[in-house]
Amino acid sequence: MLAGAVQDFVILVASARRDGCSLGERPIHSPWGTFTIAGGISTIWPMFGVANQLLAALGLSVGTTILLKLGKARYTPITVVPMAFMFVTTLTASYQLMGRFWRDAAHKPAMALAYRLDAVLVAVMACLAIVALLDSLMKWRRHVAAGLAAAVESGPAS
């Protein structure tokens, strides 16, 4: 019973501070402040969009890999075409967003560091997506080559 009372007291103290911010909120809200200080939601929302669209492209990449491993290579255009579209459009948008952040950093010296940080983070997301795409392409190539070698070794179907 005492343990429950102590727990309730700690939760009450930790969640109701004078400034209205709980102890648990500080570690979560503080890092977001560095991203939004440069322009609020107008800077972070496009970054969320880039991350979301790159995640969709990577999901389609995983789907293509699964189709190849299941031996359903004839269905891969269903995932490869939208994946290619997603990668091209999202990487183009990433490039444009980085340019916007660099221009904003040049025109607003007081917020230059925040805009440069945003540009670098978008570049990191784009580079990691490219690395994942290249890794997938190499795996697909090996899988297709192994499948062709197995078909040649087995001879013509009778």
Backbone bond lengths (Angstrom), bond angles and torsions (degrees), N, CA, C in turn:
res aa  C-N    CA-C-N  psi(-1)  N-CA   C-N-CA  omega(-1)  CA-C   N-CA-C  phi
1 M - - - 1.445 - - 1.533 110.57 -
2 L 1.332 115.99 -39.95 1.452 119.94 179.88 1.529 110.46 -65.61
3 A 1.339 115.82 -38.74 1.470 119.28 179.92 1.521 110.36 -62.09
4 G 1.329 117.49 -40.32 1.453 120.75 178.57 1.519 111.99 -64.83
5 A 1.321 116.78 -38.42 1.464 120.66 179.14 1.522 110.58 -67.70
6 V 1.334 116.93 -40.69 1.468 120.92 178.70 1.527 109.39 -64.46
7 Q 1.329 116.00 -43.71 1.457 119.86 179.07 1.528 110.68 -61.07
8 D 1.316 117.35 -45.43 1.459 120.58 178.66 1.525 111.54 -61.49
9 F 1.331 116.81 -39.56 1.459 120.67 179.75 1.526 110.94 -65.80
10 V 1.336 117.01 -43.84 1.466 120.77 179.62 1.527 110.35 -62.97
11 I 1.308 117.11 -42.85 1.468 120.76 178.54 1.519 110.43 -63.48
12 L 1.331 117.26 -41.39 1.455 121.15 179.05 1.524 110.99 -62.84
13 V 1.327 117.25 -45.85 1.461 121.04 -178.68 1.526 110.65 -67.82
14 A 1.335 116.43 -42.43 1.467 119.78 -176.93 1.520 112.22 -70.62
15 S 1.329 118.25 -28.63 1.458 119.38 -174.54 1.521 113.81 -96.98
16 A 1.307 118.56 -14.38 1.463 120.10 -177.94 1.521 109.90 -124.81
17 R 1.303 116.35 83.11 1.457 120.89 177.08 1.512 109.71 -97.57
18 R 1.311 116.83 166.01 1.468 121.43 -176.71 1.524 112.74 -62.23
19 D 1.345 116.93 -35.81 1.468 118.56 -178.43 1.528 112.57 -83.02
20 G 1.317 116.98 2.62 1.453 121.01 176.87 1.512 114.39 80.49
21 C 1.329 118.23 4.44 1.458 122.62 -178.74 1.521 108.66 -112.98
22 S 1.312 117.47 125.55 1.457 119.80 -179.50 1.521 110.50 -77.11
23 L 1.310 115.30 164.33 1.462 120.13 179.00 1.523 111.68 -63.75
24 G 1.314 116.51 -33.04 1.459 120.41 179.68 1.514 113.77 -71.74
25 E 1.337 116.87 -22.87 1.461 119.91 -178.79 1.518 112.63 -78.65
26 R 1.309 117.94 -27.44 1.467 121.18 -175.85 1.526 112.62 -57.99
27 P 1.349 119.40 -50.99 1.477 118.21 -178.39 1.524 112.99 -65.71
28 I 1.331 117.90 -23.26 1.455 120.75 -179.32 1.527 110.91 -84.90
29 H 1.310 117.97 -44.62 1.464 121.33 -174.96 1.521 113.28 -76.82
30 S 1.306 118.00 -33.09 1.467 120.03 -175.65 1.531 113.70 -60.15
31 P 1.348 120.20 -48.63 1.469 118.42 179.48 1.527 113.05 -63.33
32 W 1.334 118.02 -34.25 1.455 119.49 -179.75 1.516 110.85 -67.13
33 G 1.310 116.60 -27.49 1.452 120.19 178.92 1.515 112.18 -61.03
34 T 1.323 117.29 -34.95 1.466 119.70 -179.80 1.522 111.62 -67.73
35 F 1.324 116.74 -30.70 1.461 119.65 179.54 1.520 111.83 -79.84
36 T 1.309 116.33 -37.44 1.459 119.14 -174.39 1.514 113.35 -90.34
37 I 1.317 118.59 -10.73 1.459 120.22 -177.80 1.524 112.06 -63.59
38 A 1.327 117.30 -28.43 1.471 120.60 -176.53 1.519 112.21 -73.50
39 G 1.302 118.83 -26.93 1.456 118.00 -178.40 1.510 112.98 -171.45
40 G 1.299 116.77 12.49 1.446 120.45 178.79 1.510 112.20 71.51
41 I 1.299 114.47 -143.89 1.460 121.00 -175.37 1.529 111.02 -67.75
42 S 1.320 117.77 -22.31 1.466 119.40 -178.94 1.525 112.73 -68.70
43 T 1.329 117.99 -18.49 1.466 119.31 176.13 1.516 111.94 -96.60
44 I 1.321 116.90 -37.00 1.462 117.86 -174.21 1.533 112.36 -83.75
45 W 1.322 117.72 -28.15 1.464 119.74 -178.34 1.528 112.24 -62.21
46 P 1.337 120.67 -45.34 1.471 119.04 176.38 1.532 112.48 -62.24
47 M 1.332 116.99 -31.23 1.467 119.19 177.43 1.523 110.45 -68.00
48 F 1.328 117.23 -38.55 1.457 120.21 174.62 1.528 110.52 -62.59
49 G 1.333 116.26 -40.07 1.461 120.33 178.31 1.513 112.20 -61.34
50 V 1.325 116.59 -44.10 1.466 120.56 178.09 1.525 110.10 -61.86
51 A 1.321 116.58 -46.62 1.465 120.17 -179.33 1.523 111.20 -62.21
52 N 1.318 117.25 -41.12 1.456 121.38 -179.13 1.528 111.37 -65.59
53 Q 1.322 117.31 -44.91 1.456 120.38 -178.37 1.528 111.93 -69.90
54 L 1.334 116.90 -35.66 1.470 119.32 175.80 1.522 110.66 -67.09
55 L 1.322 116.97 -36.05 1.459 120.41 176.36 1.531 110.83 -63.90
56 A 1.316 116.87 -39.45 1.467 120.42 176.60 1.529 110.79 -63.22
57 A 1.326 116.77 -42.60 1.470 120.32 178.81 1.519 110.89 -63.95
58 L 1.319 117.15 -40.81 1.467 120.36 178.30 1.525 111.08 -67.50
59 G 1.317 117.01 -34.73 1.467 120.29 175.50 1.519 111.37 -63.30
60 L 1.318 116.80 -41.29 1.467 120.18 176.24 1.525 110.94 -65.72
61 S 1.314 117.12 -33.32 1.463 121.34 176.11 1.528 110.68 -63.82
62 V 1.322 116.06 -43.66 1.472 120.16 177.19 1.521 109.86 -63.51
63 G 1.327 116.95 -40.71 1.462 120.26 177.43 1.521 112.39 -60.55
64 T 1.324 116.99 -39.36 1.464 121.01 177.45 1.519 110.49 -64.18
65 T 1.314 116.54 -42.04 1.467 120.35 178.67 1.521 110.83 -61.60
66 I 1.312 116.70 -42.69 1.468 120.38 179.61 1.521 110.21 -63.72
67 L 1.331 117.24 -43.24 1.464 119.85 178.33 1.523 111.54 -60.04
68 L 1.325 116.79 -41.99 1.470 119.78 179.62 1.523 111.03 -65.56
69 K 1.325 117.66 -41.29 1.462 120.34 -179.07 1.520 112.21 -69.34
70 L 1.329 117.14 -26.90 1.460 120.55 177.42 1.523 112.49 -83.50
71 G 1.340 116.56 -2.06 1.456 120.02 179.99 1.524 112.90 79.74
72 K 1.289 117.67 21.23 1.465 122.32 -179.05 1.527 110.67 -107.14
73 A 1.320 116.48 48.03 1.464 121.64 -175.04 1.529 112.00 -60.70
74 R 1.318 117.44 -27.47 1.470 118.77 -178.79 1.527 112.05 -67.88
75 Y 1.340 118.13 -17.76 1.461 121.59 179.11 1.535 113.27 -92.89
76 T 1.319 117.19 -3.84 1.472 119.25 -175.89 1.531 114.45 -63.30
77 P 1.340 121.04 -27.98 1.474 117.59 176.20 1.533 112.87 -59.01
78 I 1.331 117.00 -25.45 1.462 120.72 179.45 1.532 110.70 -63.28
79 T 1.331 117.67 -30.73 1.461 120.74 179.17 1.529 112.28 -103.15
80 V 1.324 117.35 -30.40 1.462 120.01 -175.83 1.534 111.93 -71.10
81 V 1.314 117.79 -41.15 1.474 120.08 -177.59 1.536 111.29 -64.01
82 P 1.338 119.41 -51.19 1.464 117.64 177.50 1.531 112.73 -64.98
83 M 1.352 116.54 -33.00 1.464 119.75 178.75 1.529 110.14 -63.87
84 A 1.306 117.08 -44.46 1.468 120.39 178.90 1.523 110.38 -62.50
85 F 1.324 116.86 -43.48 1.460 120.73 177.53 1.529 110.72 -60.18
86 M 1.332 116.29 -45.60 1.471 120.36 -179.11 1.524 110.98 -62.81
87 F 1.317 116.93 -44.44 1.467 119.31 179.92 1.527 111.31 -63.60
88 V 1.323 117.32 -47.02 1.461 120.04 -177.02 1.526 110.86 -63.31
89 T 1.320 117.20 -49.68 1.466 119.21 -177.28 1.523 111.86 -67.83
90 T 1.331 117.41 -39.48 1.466 119.48 -177.46 1.523 111.32 -72.94
91 L 1.324 118.01 -38.14 1.465 119.06 176.89 1.527 111.08 -68.55
92 T 1.335 116.97 -33.65 1.465 119.75 174.07 1.527 110.43 -64.95
93 A 1.322 116.45 -44.61 1.469 120.33 177.67 1.531 110.87 -63.54
94 S 1.325 117.12 -36.86 1.469 120.47 177.55 1.517 110.69 -62.67
95 Y 1.310 116.22 -43.31 1.460 121.28 178.62 1.531 110.29 -61.38
96 Q 1.315 116.23 -44.92 1.458 120.25 179.51 1.530 111.64 -66.01
97 L 1.329 116.57 -38.85 1.463 120.62 178.68 1.523 111.26 -66.09
98 M 1.332 116.67 -40.00 1.468 119.18 176.39 1.526 110.30 -62.12
99 G 1.333 117.09 -41.89 1.455 120.74 177.83 1.519 111.69 -61.62
100 R 1.326 115.50 -40.93 1.469 119.20 178.00 1.521 111.25 -62.47
101 F 1.335 116.49 -44.55 1.468 119.40 179.71 1.526 111.37 -63.82
102 W 1.333 117.96 -40.72 1.466 119.88 178.85 1.529 111.10 -66.12
103 R 1.341 117.34 -39.15 1.469 119.65 176.82 1.528 110.96 -64.33
104 D 1.342 115.92 -42.18 1.463 119.15 178.41 1.524 111.16 -63.44
105 A 1.326 116.34 -36.88 1.471 119.82 178.05 1.528 110.80 -64.40
106 A 1.329 117.14 -35.80 1.463 120.56 -179.98 1.529 111.85 -73.04
107 H 1.344 116.32 -33.95 1.464 120.07 -176.78 1.525 113.67 -88.91
108 K 1.317 117.09 -18.58 1.468 121.12 -178.95 1.521 109.04 -126.26
109 P 1.326 117.72 79.81 1.465 121.10 -174.93 1.528 114.24 -58.46
110 A 1.313 117.42 -28.45 1.465 119.80 -178.99 1.529 111.04 -66.95
111 M 1.308 116.90 -29.02 1.459 121.75 -178.67 1.525 112.47 -110.10
112 A 1.300 117.21 15.94 1.469 121.27 -173.99 1.517 112.05 -58.98
113 L 1.320 117.45 -42.69 1.463 119.93 -178.03 1.526 111.56 -62.06
114 A 1.314 116.85 -43.85 1.463 120.34 -179.87 1.528 111.10 -64.64
115 Y 1.329 117.22 -42.67 1.465 119.69 179.07 1.527 111.51 -66.42
116 R 1.326 116.84 -38.63 1.473 119.54 177.72 1.523 110.59 -65.40
117 L 1.326 116.85 -39.35 1.464 120.88 176.88 1.525 110.21 -61.58
118 D 1.322 117.21 -43.98 1.468 120.56 177.24 1.525 111.27 -60.33
119 A 1.334 116.59 -43.13 1.467 120.37 179.87 1.526 111.02 -63.45
120 V 1.313 116.76 -41.59 1.465 120.57 179.85 1.529 110.38 -66.13
121 L 1.319 117.63 -40.12 1.463 120.01 179.30 1.528 111.85 -65.47
122 V 1.311 117.55 -38.80 1.471 120.29 176.16 1.526 109.44 -64.77
123 A 1.331 116.98 -41.01 1.468 120.41 178.63 1.525 111.14 -63.75
124 V 1.312 117.38 -39.67 1.468 120.75 178.46 1.522 110.35 -63.78
125 M 1.345 117.06 -44.17 1.469 119.73 177.80 1.526 110.99 -59.25
126 A 1.327 116.56 -45.12 1.462 120.56 -178.46 1.528 110.78 -65.29
127 C 1.320 117.36 -42.93 1.473 120.48 -179.79 1.522 111.62 -64.55
128 L 1.324 116.91 -41.66 1.465 119.42 178.61 1.530 111.39 -65.65
129 A 1.317 116.83 -36.18 1.465 119.71 176.50 1.524 110.89 -65.85
130 I 1.323 117.28 -39.29 1.471 120.90 177.73 1.528 110.36 -64.51
131 V 1.324 116.60 -41.17 1.472 120.01 177.61 1.526 110.00 -61.87
132 A 1.319 117.48 -43.94 1.468 120.43 179.07 1.527 111.07 -64.25
133 L 1.332 117.07 -38.96 1.464 120.42 177.98 1.526 110.97 -64.52
134 L 1.322 117.17 -45.22 1.468 120.35 179.16 1.517 111.36 -62.80
135 D 1.328 117.05 -39.28 1.467 120.76 177.25 1.527 110.41 -62.67
136 S 1.318 116.45 -42.37 1.465 120.11 178.13 1.525 110.95 -63.62
137 L 1.323 116.72 -43.61 1.471 119.67 179.49 1.525 111.41 -60.11
138 M 1.334 116.88 -41.22 1.479 119.44 178.42 1.525 111.06 -65.18
139 K 1.315 116.87 -40.39 1.470 119.82 178.47 1.526 111.11 -65.57
140 W 1.325 116.50 -41.31 1.464 119.73 178.69 1.517 110.57 -63.36
141 R 1.319 116.23 -41.64 1.463 120.12 179.89 1.528 110.74 -61.58
142 R 1.340 116.72 -45.77 1.470 120.27 178.40 1.517 111.54 -62.66
143 H 1.331 116.02 -41.12 1.462 119.50 -178.60 1.525 111.09 -66.47
144 V 1.321 116.94 -43.20 1.471 120.33 179.43 1.531 110.17 -66.54
145 A 1.343 117.12 -40.78 1.467 120.53 178.89 1.527 110.83 -64.07
146 A 1.325 116.89 -39.97 1.465 120.01 178.13 1.523 111.02 -65.99
147 G 1.326 116.39 -37.82 1.466 120.46 178.08 1.520 111.84 -67.05
148 L 1.328 117.81 -38.82 1.468 121.00 177.78 1.516 110.82 -68.36
149 A 1.331 117.14 -39.57 1.461 120.52 178.82 1.525 110.28 -64.74
150 A 1.322 117.08 -39.64 1.477 120.36 178.40 1.522 110.60 -66.18
151 A 1.329 117.58 -37.30 1.470 120.78 179.62 1.513 110.65 -68.34
152 V 1.335 118.26 -37.41 1.459 121.62 179.02 1.515 110.41 -68.84
153 E 1.324 117.49 -41.55 1.471 121.43 -179.60 1.510 112.52 -66.45
154 S 1.324 117.70 -33.61 1.469 120.36 -176.70 1.528 110.91 -77.11
155 G 1.302 117.97 -16.81 1.463 120.77 177.96 1.501 111.41 81.91
156 P 1.344 115.59 -178.65 1.468 119.27 -178.74 1.520 111.01 -69.89
157 A 1.305 114.91 144.35 1.471 120.07 178.60 1.526 108.46 -76.13
158 S 1.331 114.58 137.21 1.462 116.80 179.51 1.488 112.23 -116.20
